[in-house]
Amino acid sequence: MFTTPLLDSPLDPGRNIPVKKWRHIYLGALNLHDLIITKIFRGTQLDVEDCVAAFAAYQIDPEELLKRYAETAKYDLDPEKMIQNFIIFTEDLLEKGMVSHSFLKKVAAYK
């Protein structure tokens, strides 16, 4: 099993995507930034592909994602490996024209 500690609880207001609410039960999903972070931390090729698709479909702000990702990576046992995973993700985004070369350089500077 793989877990990623997040900066904020997904149960906090605004930290999840509402799915359904009943009288005593609330169903929510991780917000897209935290979902991408958890999948990129795991770092499988399938996870990267899923994140590229989510990035494209929901027009995620790369700067905001990088900021949150880098902050989360600081708390990992191997932050450099986590940044390397994000570089791989960013290279895929660059290949598909979703980010610029200057953004990739900014990501690489976190190493």
C-alpha positions as a Markdown table, in Angstrom:
| # | Residue | x | y | z |
|---|---|---|---|---|
| 1 | Met | 0.0 | 0.0 | 0.0 |
| 2 | Phe | 1.2 | 3.5 | -0.8 |
| 3 | Thr | 0.3 | 6.6 | 1.2 |
| 4 | Thr | 1.2 | 10.2 | 0.8 |
| 5 | Pro | 0.9 | 12.6 | 3.7 |
| 6 | Leu | -0.8 | 15.8 | 2.5 |
| 7 | Leu | -0.2 | 19.3 | 3.8 |
| 8 | Asp | -3.9 | 19.7 | 4.7 |
| 9 | Ser | -6.6 | 17.3 | 5.6 |
| 10 | Pro | -8.9 | 16.5 | 2.7 |
| 11 | Leu | -11.7 | 16.7 | 5.2 |
| 12 | Asp | -11.2 | 20.5 | 5.6 |
| 13 | Pro | -13.6 | 22.7 | 3.8 |
| 14 | Gly | -12.4 | 23.5 | 0.3 |
| 15 | Arg | -9.8 | 20.7 | 0.3 |
| 16 | Asn | -12.0 | 18.1 | -1.5 |
| 17 | Ile | -14.5 | 17.9 | -4.3 |
| 18 | Pro | -18.1 | 17.3 | -3.1 |
| 19 | Val | -19.7 | 14.2 | -4.7 |
| 20 | Lys | -22.8 | 13.6 | -2.6 |
| 21 | Lys | -24.3 | 14.6 | 0.7 |
| 22 | Trp | -26.9 | 12.7 | 2.6 |
| 23 | Arg | -28.3 | 13.7 | 6.0 |
| 24 | His | -25.4 | 12.2 | 8.1 |
| 25 | Ile | -22.9 | 11.2 | 5.4 |
| 26 | Tyr | -20.7 | 13.3 | 3.1 |
| 27 | Leu | -18.9 | 11.8 | 0.2 |
| 28 | Gly | -16.0 | 13.8 | -1.3 |
| 29 | Ala | -13.0 | 13.2 | -3.5 |
| 30 | Leu | -9.5 | 14.6 | -3.2 |
| 31 | Asn | -9.1 | 17.9 | -4.9 |
| 32 | Leu | -7.2 | 17.7 | -8.2 |
| 33 | His | -3.9 | 19.2 | -6.9 |
| 34 | Asp | -3.7 | 16.7 | -4.0 |
| 35 | Leu | -4.8 | 13.8 | -6.3 |
| 36 | Ile | -2.0 | 14.7 | -8.8 |
| 37 | Ile | 0.5 | 15.0 | -5.9 |
| 38 | Thr | -0.3 | 11.6 | -4.5 |
| 39 | Lys | 0.0 | 9.9 | -7.9 |
| 40 | Ile | 3.2 | 11.7 | -8.8 |
| 41 | Phe | 4.7 | 10.8 | -5.5 |
| 42 | Arg | 4.0 | 7.1 | -6.3 |
| 43 | Gly | 5.5 | 7.7 | -9.7 |
| 44 | Thr | 4.4 | 4.8 | -11.9 |
| 45 | Gln | 4.1 | 5.5 | -15.6 |
| 46 | Leu | 0.4 | 4.9 | -15.4 |
| 47 | Asp | 0.1 | 7.5 | -12.6 |
| 48 | Val | 2.0 | 10.0 | -14.7 |
| 49 | Glu | -0.3 | 9.4 | -17.6 |
| 50 | Asp | -3.4 | 9.8 | -15.4 |
| 51 | Cys | -2.0 | 13.1 | -14.1 |
| 52 | Val | -1.2 | 14.4 | -17.6 |
| 53 | Ala | -4.8 | 13.6 | -18.6 |
| 54 | Ala | -6.2 | 15.3 | -15.5 |
| 55 | Phe | -3.9 | 18.3 | -16.0 |
| 56 | Ala | -5.2 | 18.7 | -19.6 |
| 57 | Ala | -8.8 | 18.1 | -18.9 |
| 58 | Tyr | -9.1 | 20.5 | -15.9 |
| 59 | Gln | -6.7 | 23.2 | -17.0 |
| 60 | Ile | -4.6 | 23.1 | -13.8 |
| 61 | Asp | -2.3 | 26.1 | -13.0 |
| 62 | Pro | 1.2 | 24.6 | -13.3 |
| 63 | Glu | 2.7 | 27.3 | -11.0 |
| 64 | Glu | 0.2 | 26.6 | -8.2 |
| 65 | Leu | 0.7 | 22.8 | -8.6 |
| 66 | Leu | 4.5 | 23.2 | -8.4 |
| 67 | Lys | 4.3 | 25.3 | -5.3 |
| 68 | Arg | 2.1 | 22.9 | -3.5 |
| 69 | Tyr | 4.0 | 19.8 | -4.8 |
| 70 | Ala | 7.4 | 21.3 | -3.7 |
| 71 | Glu | 6.1 | 22.1 | -0.3 |
| 72 | Thr | 4.7 | 18.6 | 0.2 |
| 73 | Ala | 7.9 | 17.0 | -1.1 |
| 74 | Lys | 9.9 | 18.8 | 1.7 |
| 75 | Tyr | 8.2 | 16.4 | 4.2 |
| 76 | Asp | 9.1 | 13.2 | 2.3 |
| 77 | Leu | 12.0 | 11.0 | 3.4 |
| 78 | Asp | 13.5 | 11.5 | -0.1 |
| 79 | Pro | 12.5 | 15.0 | -1.4 |
| 80 | Glu | 14.9 | 14.8 | -4.3 |
| 81 | Lys | 13.3 | 11.7 | -5.6 |
| 82 | Met | 9.9 | 13.3 | -5.3 |
| 83 | Ile | 11.1 | 16.3 | -7.3 |
| 84 | Gln | 12.6 | 13.9 | -9.9 |
| 85 | Asn | 9.1 | 12.4 | -10.2 |
| 86 | Phe | 7.7 | 15.8 | -10.8 |
| 87 | Ile | 10.4 | 16.5 | -13.5 |
| 88 | Ile | 9.3 | 13.4 | -15.3 |
| 89 | Phe | 5.7 | 14.5 | -15.2 |
| 90 | Thr | 6.7 | 18.0 | -16.4 |
| 91 | Glu | 8.7 | 16.6 | -19.3 |
| 92 | Asp | 5.5 | 14.7 | -20.4 |
| 93 | Leu | 3.5 | 18.0 | -20.1 |
| 94 | Leu | 6.2 | 19.8 | -22.1 |
| 95 | Glu | 6.1 | 17.1 | -24.8 |
| 96 | Lys | 2.4 | 17.7 | -25.2 |
| 97 | Gly | 2.7 | 21.5 | -25.2 |
| 98 | Met | 1.0 | 22.0 | -21.9 |
| 99 | Val | 3.9 | 23.8 | -20.2 |
| 100 | Ser | 6.9 | 25.8 | -21.4 |
| 101 | His | 10.7 | 25.1 | -21.3 |
| 102 | Ser | 11.1 | 27.8 | -18.7 |
| 103 | Phe | 8.6 | 26.0 | -16.4 |
| 104 | Leu | 10.6 | 22.8 | -16.8 |
| 105 | Lys | 13.8 | 24.8 | -15.8 |
| 106 | Lys | 12.0 | 26.1 | -12.8 |
| 107 | Val | 11.0 | 22.6 | -11.7 |
| 108 | Ala | 14.5 | 21.3 | -12.2 |
| 109 | Ala | 15.9 | 24.2 | -10.0 |
| 110 | Tyr | 14.2 | 22.5 | -7.0 |
| 111 | Lys | 16.8 | 19.7 | -7.1 |
